[in-house]
Each structure stands twice: as C-alpha cells, then as structure tokens.
Amino acid sequence: MKAAIFSIVLVTAPDLKTARRLARSALQARLIACANLIPKIESHYRWQGKIERSPEVLLILKTTTARLSKLEKLIVAEHPYDTPEFLVLPLRAGNHRYLDWIRLSCRPGRD
C-alpha cells in the first residue's frame, strides 16, 4: 500500500476541552482514524502586528488524503480561532497494517 495516500494533520487548540471536541467530531465523521492530543505546549507567534505567546494543545490527526478537504472544513467550522492551524504533512512510509487501519477507519459509512 502506498503511504502517499495518507497524511498527518497538525492543528492547535486553545485548551484540552476544545481539542477533545475537535477530535471527537472528526472521528464521528470518519475524517480521521486517530487523534493524538499533546497538552501544555507553548506557542510563540506573530499575530496582528504583535509577537504573542499562549498555551495550546497540539492535535496530531491521522487521515487519508481523500478526506483532507472535508476535515479542513470541519476544523475551520468548529474551531474557535479566526485562523486555525491546519498543516498537512504527507506520509512517505509506514507499517502496512497501520496504514490499512487508517484507510479502513476513514472510509465513509463503515460501522
């Protein structure tokens, strides 16, 4: 199985409650197979002409490239930020059984 049909998506959220809500929505919609939530990161960034710093939670989402567009729409619609992070990293390789699990988990209408 070609790993190129899979992606990792990075999304930051302001708190654990929001991150959990986003992860659950994406899982229920079958847009991701898995979400890892990494709390207590500190983000430093430039926003509206100022250098800012804030605590955040990083979501690492595993999905198929076919589901990326719908996943982005869901994140943008449900995220509290005006401009939420949505960065896509293509997978180059992975364990074939794990990749098959991602593919099957993201298949619409499979319960």
Buried (B, 14 or more C-beta within 10 A) or exposed (E): EEBEBBBBBEBBBBEEEBBBBBBEBBBEBBBBBBBEBEEEEEEEEEEEEEEEEEEBBBBBBBBBBBBBEBBBEBBEEEBEBEEBBBEBEEBEEBEEEEBEBBBEBBEEEEE
